[in-house]
Structure formats: structure tokens, C-alpha cells
Amino acid sequence: MKKIFVFMAIMACIMTSCTKPRKVLVLYYSQTGTTQVVAEELQKQLGADIERIEAVVPYDGDFGATIERCGKERESGEVPEIKPIQANLADYDVIFLGYPIWFGTYAMPIATLVGENDFAGKTIVPFCTFGSGGLNTSTEALKEALPKANILQGYGVRSARVEAAPKELDRFLIESGFKEGNVAPLPDYSEQVPVTEEDSLIFDAACSGYQFPLGTPVTVGKRQTGGSTDYRFNVRSIGFDGKEGTSVIFVTVGNEEGAKPEFTEVVR
């Protein structure tokens, strides 16, 4: 009889989906509203709770003023005070943590957040907006700052092409297992080969309008997807310190007529 009751309890648990679903919070800082666009799209697609991080003394002014203040804070080791988080972080299993990239890593209000919370046992999914790149470097910084958390591979998008976020997030969330659905796997890039004149023209069309020089493409790998031709350029460049270095710049060209090349990310 006891075995029968145990069996019935197991079946009842399965039929009522007694496995506790993961509770998700989208927690983000946004100065100009661009990261907020991505955060709200995530909240929409996930059906998650959402909260915006706010600095007690806001970062007002233009890009130059923000970078100047951020630079002084980084040099002095200070972090800005942030307003208390209203959500009870202990209630959430997964936290999508969003921010703009400043100085190659997460914005200073996030530095305050991770200094005040160790997120022990939480799954953290970074997402960010940037001028050129910074997802990889900010993710590594989060791993170092939050050793007790499980930091997953996240999502990043250039501020100049934030309109691409809904479609890209749909793929990202499905591939990451946070959303149901099916997407065709993306093919691998081809082997890197020396750039041709045509490749250089595509690189220049995508990158020449950027405010800082991005370097000279040396080799390229390519792939064809259902909606675009993608390029992975290995680039030789001169850093702000005057030293020569290399980076990887990703460029995409949509298959639709008249589509212009655009670079999607720089990985340094």
C-alpha cells in the first residue's frame, strides 16, 4: 500500500509540473535609454520582472561628460552610490544583468551593484550595449567580481543597430534555453584567408563611419546564413597606448536588395 501511495505522489507531481520554474529578473542600468530598449525587449520576450538601477547622483550630460566622470572614478577607486534595489534578489533564480559599456567594461553603477551583492548561487546572464564592443571583457570582469555566481554567455548589441535586438534576442533566448522555439543553427565561419580588394571595400563601408579608427583588415572568414552574409575580419590596429595590436571585427550584409554592410562587434 505504501508503494502505491509513493507512486501516486510521483505521478501527481509530474502531472502538476511540481518542478519549480525558474524565476527571472531583468535588472539593468541605462543612461541614455538604449540599454533600456534591450531590457524591455527581454522582459517582453521572457515575461520576466524588470527593474532599472539608478545612480543617486545621475550621470548627466553628453558622452564626453560621462566618460570624464567615469575616468575620475576609476582612477580614484570610487564607485557611485545607487538607489536601493526594490526587488528581493533572493526570490530570483536567473538575473539578466544589463549595462552600457564604459572603458571596455560594465558601467560604474554596475560596479557598485556587484560590490554590494555577491549573487551567490544565482545564474547571471549579461547583456550590454556598446559603441564597438565589450561583451567579452565585461563578462570576464563579472566572473572575477562574482565568483559565487554562475555567469553565462550573454548578449551584446551596438547602440547604432539596437533595432536588430528583437530578432537577435529571439535567437539568443531560444539557443540559450530560456525560451521555447526552434532556430536553424548558424554555420561556422570559413577558414581565415587574406582579404581581397572586394573584402576591403566591404570592411571600409561598414567601419569607416565609426568615430575611431578600427584598423586594417588582414584576413577574413565568411559564412552564409538565411538572411545575410557575415564576415569575421582579423584586423591590425594601433591602440590608444600607441602599441600595435590585433582585434576581430564582425561585419554583416543583409541579403535584401540595397543592404549596406554594418559592423556588429569588435572583440579585442
Contacts in CASP RR format, 6 or more apart in sequence:
PFRMAT RR
TARGET T0000
AUTHOR 0000-0000-0000
METHOD contacts of the structure
MODEL  1
MKKIFVFMAIMACIMTSCTKPRKVLVLYYSQTGTTQVVAEELQKQLGADI
ERIEAVVPYDGDFGATIERCGKERESGEVPEIKPIQANLADYDVIFLGYP
IWFGTYAMPIATLVGENDFAGKTIVPFCTFGSGGLNTSTEALKEALPKAN
ILQGYGVRSARVEAAPKELDRFLIESGFKEGNVAPLPDYSEQVPVTEEDS
LIFDAACSGYQFPLGTPVTVGKRQTGGSTDYRFNVRSIGFDGKEGTSVIF
VTVGNEEGAKPEFTEVVR
12 18 0 8 1.000
22 93 0 8 1.000
22 94 0 8 1.000
22 123 0 8 1.000
23 49 0 8 1.000
23 91 0 8 1.000
23 92 0 8 1.000
23 93 0 8 1.000
23 94 0 8 1.000
24 46 0 8 1.000
24 47 0 8 1.000
24 48 0 8 1.000
24 49 0 8 1.000
24 92 0 8 1.000
24 93 0 8 1.000
24 94 0 8 1.000
24 95 0 8 1.000
24 96 0 8 1.000
24 178 0 8 1.000
25 48 0 8 1.000
25 49 0 8 1.000
25 50 0 8 1.000
25 51 0 8 1.000
25 87 0 8 1.000
25 89 0 8 1.000
25 92 0 8 1.000
25 94 0 8 1.000
25 95 0 8 1.000
25 96 0 8 1.000
26 39 0 8 1.000
26 42 0 8 1.000
26 43 0 8 1.000
26 46 0 8 1.000
26 48 0 8 1.000
26 49 0 8 1.000
26 50 0 8 1.000
26 51 0 8 1.000
26 95 0 8 1.000
26 96 0 8 1.000
26 98 0 8 1.000
27 50 0 8 1.000
27 51 0 8 1.000
27 53 0 8 1.000
27 85 0 8 1.000
27 87 0 8 1.000
27 95 0 8 1.000
27 96 0 8 1.000
27 97 0 8 1.000
27 98 0 8 1.000
27 113 0 8 1.000
28 35 0 8 1.000
28 36 0 8 1.000
28 38 0 8 1.000
28 39 0 8 1.000
28 50 0 8 1.000
28 51 0 8 1.000
28 52 0 8 1.000
28 53 0 8 1.000
28 96 0 8 1.000
28 97 0 8 1.000
28 98 0 8 1.000
28 99 0 8 1.000
28 127 0 8 1.000
29 35 0 8 1.000
29 52 0 8 1.000
29 53 0 8 1.000
29 54 0 8 1.000
29 55 0 8 1.000
29 98 0 8 1.000
29 99 0 8 1.000
29 100 0 8 1.000
29 107 0 8 1.000
29 109 0 8 1.000
29 110 0 8 1.000
29 113 0 8 1.000
30 36 0 8 1.000
30 39 0 8 1.000
30 52 0 8 1.000
30 99 0 8 1.000
30 100 0 8 1.000
31 58 0 8 1.000
31 59 0 8 1.000
31 66 0 8 1.000
31 100 0 8 1.000
31 107 0 8 1.000
32 100 0 8 1.000
32 159 0 8 1.000
34 100 0 8 1.000
34 129 0 8 1.000
34 159 0 8 1.000
34 162 0 8 1.000
35 98 0 8 1.000
35 99 0 8 1.000
35 100 0 8 1.000
35 127 0 8 1.000
35 128 0 8 1.000
35 129 0 8 1.000
36 52 0 8 1.000
37 162 0 8 1.000
37 165 0 8 1.000
38 98 0 8 1.000
38 127 0 8 1.000
38 129 0 8 1.000
38 155 0 8 1.000
38 156 0 8 1.000
38 157 0 8 1.000
38 162 0 8 1.000
38 165 0 8 1.000
38 169 0 8 1.000
39 50 0 8 1.000
39 52 0 8 1.000
39 96 0 8 1.000
39 98 0 8 1.000
39 127 0 8 1.000
40 50 0 8 1.000
41 165 0 8 1.000
41 166 0 8 1.000
41 169 0 8 1.000
42 48 0 8 1.000
42 50 0 8 1.000
42 96 0 8 1.000
42 127 0 8 1.000
42 169 0 8 1.000
42 173 0 8 1.000
43 49 0 8 1.000
43 50 0 8 1.000
45 166 0 8 1.000
45 169 0 8 1.000
45 170 0 8 1.000
45 173 0 8 1.000
45 179 0 8 1.000
46 96 0 8 1.000
46 173 0 8 1.000
46 178 0 8 1.000
46 179 0 8 1.000
48 96 0 8 1.000
49 87 0 8 1.000
49 92 0 8 1.000
51 85 0 8 1.000
51 86 0 8 1.000
51 87 0 8 1.000
53 82 0 8 1.000
53 83 0 8 1.000
53 85 0 8 1.000
53 109 0 8 1.000
53 110 0 8 1.000
53 113 0 8 1.000
54 82 0 8 1.000
54 83 0 8 1.000
54 109 0 8 1.000
55 80 0 8 1.000
55 81 0 8 1.000
55 82 0 8 1.000
55 83 0 8 1.000
55 108 0 8 1.000
55 109 0 8 1.000
56 80 0 8 1.000
56 81 0 8 1.000
56 82 0 8 1.000
56 83 0 8 1.000
57 80 0 8 1.000
57 81 0 8 1.000
59 65 0 8 1.000
59 66 0 8 1.000
59 69 0 8 1.000
59 70 0 8 1.000
59 80 0 8 1.000
59 108 0 8 1.000
66 102 0 8 1.000
67 102 0 8 1.000
67 103 0 8 1.000
70 102 0 8 1.000
70 103 0 8 1.000
70 107 0 8 1.000
70 108 0 8 1.000
71 103 0 8 1.000
72 78 0 8 1.000
73 79 0 8 1.000
73 80 0 8 1.000
73 108 0 8 1.000
74 103 0 8 1.000
74 108 0 8 1.000
79 108 0 8 1.000
79 111 0 8 1.000
79 112 0 8 1.000
79 115 0 8 1.000
80 108 0 8 1.000
80 109 0 8 1.000
80 112 0 8 1.000
81 112 0 8 1.000
82 109 0 8 1.000
82 112 0 8 1.000
82 113 0 8 1.000
85 113 0 8 1.000
89 95 0 8 1.000
89 117 0 8 1.000
89 119 0 8 1.000
89 122 0 8 1.000
92 122 0 8 1.000
93 122 0 8 1.000
93 123 0 8 1.000
94 122 0 8 1.000
94 123 0 8 1.000
94 124 0 8 1.000
94 125 0 8 1.000
94 178 0 8 1.000
95 119 0 8 1.000
95 122 0 8 1.000
95 123 0 8 1.000
95 124 0 8 1.000
95 125 0 8 1.000
96 125 0 8 1.000
96 126 0 8 1.000
96 127 0 8 1.000
97 110 0 8 1.000
97 124 0 8 1.000
97 125 0 8 1.000
97 126 0 8 1.000
97 127 0 8 1.000
97 142 0 8 1.000
98 106 0 8 1.000
98 110 0 8 1.000
98 126 0 8 1.000
98 127 0 8 1.000
98 128 0 8 1.000
99 106 0 8 1.000
99 107 0 8 1.000
99 109 0 8 1.000
99 110 0 8 1.000
99 126 0 8 1.000
99 128 0 8 1.000
99 138 0 8 1.000
100 107 0 8 1.000
100 128 0 8 1.000
100 129 0 8 1.000
100 130 0 8 1.000
100 159 0 8 1.000
101 107 0 8 1.000
101 128 0 8 1.000
101 129 0 8 1.000
101 130 0 8 1.000
101 131 0 8 1.000
101 133 0 8 1.000
101 134 0 8 1.000
101 135 0 8 1.000
101 138 0 8 1.000
102 108 0 8 1.000
104 130 0 8 1.000
104 133 0 8 1.000
104 134 0 8 1.000
104 137 0 8 1.000
104 138 0 8 1.000
105 134 0 8 1.000
105 137 0 8 1.000
105 138 0 8 1.000
105 141 0 8 1.000
106 126 0 8 1.000
106 128 0 8 1.000
106 138 0 8 1.000
106 141 0 8 1.000
106 142 0 8 1.000
111 145 0 8 1.000
114 142 0 8 1.000
114 145 0 8 1.000
114 146 0 8 1.000
115 145 0 8 1.000
118 146 0 8 1.000
118 148 0 8 1.000
118 149 0 8 1.000
119 146 0 8 1.000
119 148 0 8 1.000
119 149 0 8 1.000
120 148 0 8 1.000
120 149 0 8 1.000
121 148 0 8 1.000
121 149 0 8 1.000
121 150 0 8 1.000
122 149 0 8 1.000
122 150 0 8 1.000
123 149 0 8 1.000
123 150 0 8 1.000
123 152 0 8 1.000
124 142 0 8 1.000
124 146 0 8 1.000
124 149 0 8 1.000
124 150 0 8 1.000
124 151 0 8 1.000
124 152 0 8 1.000
125 152 0 8 1.000
125 154 0 8 1.000
125 155 0 8 1.000
125 176 0 8 1.000
125 178 0 8 1.000
126 135 0 8 1.000
126 138 0 8 1.000
126 139 0 8 1.000
126 142 0 8 1.000
126 151 0 8 1.000
126 152 0 8 1.000
126 154 0 8 1.000
126 155 0 8 1.000
127 154 0 8 1.000
127 155 0 8 1.000
127 156 0 8 1.000
128 134 0 8 1.000
128 135 0 8 1.000
128 138 0 8 1.000
128 155 0 8 1.000
128 156 0 8 1.000
128 157 0 8 1.000
129 156 0 8 1.000
129 157 0 8 1.000
129 158 0 8 1.000
129 159 0 8 1.000
129 162 0 8 1.000
130 156 0 8 1.000
130 157 0 8 1.000
130 158 0 8 1.000
130 159 0 8 1.000
130 265 0 8 1.000
131 158 0 8 1.000
131 159 0 8 1.000
131 160 0 8 1.000
132 158 0 8 1.000
132 210 0 8 1.000
132 212 0 8 1.000
132 214 0 8 1.000
132 263 0 8 1.000
132 265 0 8 1.000
132 266 0 8 1.000
133 156 0 8 1.000
133 158 0 8 1.000
133 265 0 8 1.000
133 266 0 8 1.000
133 267 0 8 1.000
133 268 0 8 1.000
134 156 0 8 1.000
134 265 0 8 1.000
134 266 0 8 1.000
134 267 0 8 1.000
134 268 0 8 1.000
135 154 0 8 1.000
135 155 0 8 1.000
135 156 0 8 1.000
135 265 0 8 1.000
136 267 0 8 1.000
137 268 0 8 1.000
139 151 0 8 1.000
139 153 0 8 1.000
139 154 0 8 1.000
142 149 0 8 1.000
142 151 0 8 1.000
143 151 0 8 1.000
152 176 0 8 1.000
153 176 0 8 1.000
154 172 0 8 1.000
154 176 0 8 1.000
155 168 0 8 1.000
155 169 0 8 1.000
155 172 0 8 1.000
156 265 0 8 1.000
157 164 0 8 1.000
157 165 0 8 1.000
157 168 0 8 1.000
157 264 0 8 1.000
158 263 0 8 1.000
158 264 0 8 1.000
158 265 0 8 1.000
160 262 0 8 1.000
161 262 0 8 1.000
161 264 0 8 1.000
170 179 0 8 1.000
170 183 0 8 1.000
171 183 0 8 1.000
173 179 0 8 1.000
174 180 0 8 1.000
174 181 0 8 1.000
174 182 0 8 1.000
174 183 0 8 1.000
175 183 0 8 1.000
184 226 0 8 1.000
186 223 0 8 1.000
186 225 0 8 1.000
187 223 0 8 1.000
187 224 0 8 1.000
187 225 0 8 1.000
188 223 0 8 1.000
189 221 0 8 1.000
189 222 0 8 1.000
189 223 0 8 1.000
189 230 0 8 1.000
189 232 0 8 1.000
190 221 0 8 1.000
190 222 0 8 1.000
190 223 0 8 1.000
191 221 0 8 1.000
192 219 0 8 1.000
192 220 0 8 1.000
192 221 0 8 1.000
192 232 0 8 1.000
192 234 0 8 1.000
193 219 0 8 1.000
193 220 0 8 1.000
193 221 0 8 1.000
194 218 0 8 1.000
194 219 0 8 1.000
194 220 0 8 1.000
195 203 0 8 1.000
195 217 0 8 1.000
195 218 0 8 1.000
195 219 0 8 1.000
195 220 0 8 1.000
195 233 0 8 1.000
199 217 0 8 1.000
199 220 0 8 1.000
199 231 0 8 1.000
199 233 0 8 1.000
200 217 0 8 1.000
202 231 0 8 1.000
202 251 0 8 1.000
202 253 0 8 1.000
202 261 0 8 1.000
203 217 0 8 1.000
203 220 0 8 1.000
203 231 0 8 1.000
203 233 0 8 1.000
203 249 0 8 1.000
203 251 0 8 1.000
203 261 0 8 1.000
205 260 0 8 1.000
205 261 0 8 1.000
206 251 0 8 1.000
206 260 0 8 1.000
206 261 0 8 1.000
206 262 0 8 1.000
206 263 0 8 1.000
207 214 0 8 1.000
207 215 0 8 1.000
207 249 0 8 1.000
207 251 0 8 1.000
207 263 0 8 1.000
210 263 0 8 1.000
213 237 0 8 1.000
213 238 0 8 1.000
214 235 0 8 1.000
214 237 0 8 1.000
214 247 0 8 1.000
214 249 0 8 1.000
214 263 0 8 1.000
214 266 0 8 1.000
215 235 0 8 1.000
215 236 0 8 1.000
215 237 0 8 1.000
215 238 0 8 1.000
215 247 0 8 1.000
216 235 0 8 1.000
216 236 0 8 1.000
216 237 0 8 1.000
217 233 0 8 1.000
217 234 0 8 1.000
217 235 0 8 1.000
217 249 0 8 1.000
218 233 0 8 1.000
218 234 0 8 1.000
218 235 0 8 1.000
218 236 0 8 1.000
218 246 0 8 1.000
219 233 0 8 1.000
219 234 0 8 1.000
220 231 0 8 1.000
220 232 0 8 1.000
220 233 0 8 1.000
220 234 0 8 1.000
221 231 0 8 1.000
221 232 0 8 1.000
221 233 0 8 1.000
222 229 0 8 1.000
222 230 0 8 1.000
222 231 0 8 1.000
222 232 0 8 1.000
223 229 0 8 1.000
223 230 0 8 1.000
223 232 0 8 1.000
224 230 0 8 1.000
226 255 0 8 1.000
227 254 0 8 1.000
227 255 0 8 1.000
228 252 0 8 1.000
228 253 0 8 1.000
228 254 0 8 1.000
228 255 0 8 1.000
228 259 0 8 1.000
229 252 0 8 1.000
229 253 0 8 1.000
229 254 0 8 1.000
229 255 0 8 1.000
230 250 0 8 1.000
230 251 0 8 1.000
230 252 0 8 1.000
230 253 0 8 1.000
231 250 0 8 1.000
231 251 0 8 1.000
231 252 0 8 1.000
231 253 0 8 1.000
232 248 0 8 1.000
232 249 0 8 1.000
232 250 0 8 1.000
233 248 0 8 1.000
233 249 0 8 1.000
233 250 0 8 1.000
233 251 0 8 1.000
234 246 0 8 1.000
234 247 0 8 1.000
234 248 0 8 1.000
235 246 0 8 1.000
235 247 0 8 1.000
235 248 0 8 1.000
235 249 0 8 1.000
236 244 0 8 1.000
236 245 0 8 1.000
236 246 0 8 1.000
237 244 0 8 1.000
237 245 0 8 1.000
237 246 0 8 1.000
237 247 0 8 1.000
238 244 0 8 1.000
238 245 0 8 1.000
239 245 0 8 1.000
247 266 0 8 1.000
247 267 0 8 1.000
247 268 0 8 1.000
248 266 0 8 1.000
248 267 0 8 1.000
249 263 0 8 1.000
249 265 0 8 1.000
249 266 0 8 1.000
249 267 0 8 1.000
250 263 0 8 1.000
250 264 0 8 1.000
250 265 0 8 1.000
250 266 0 8 1.000
250 267 0 8 1.000
251 261 0 8 1.000
251 262 0 8 1.000
251 263 0 8 1.000
251 264 0 8 1.000
252 261 0 8 1.000
252 262 0 8 1.000
252 263 0 8 1.000
252 264 0 8 1.000
253 259 0 8 1.000
253 260 0 8 1.000
253 261 0 8 1.000
253 262 0 8 1.000
END
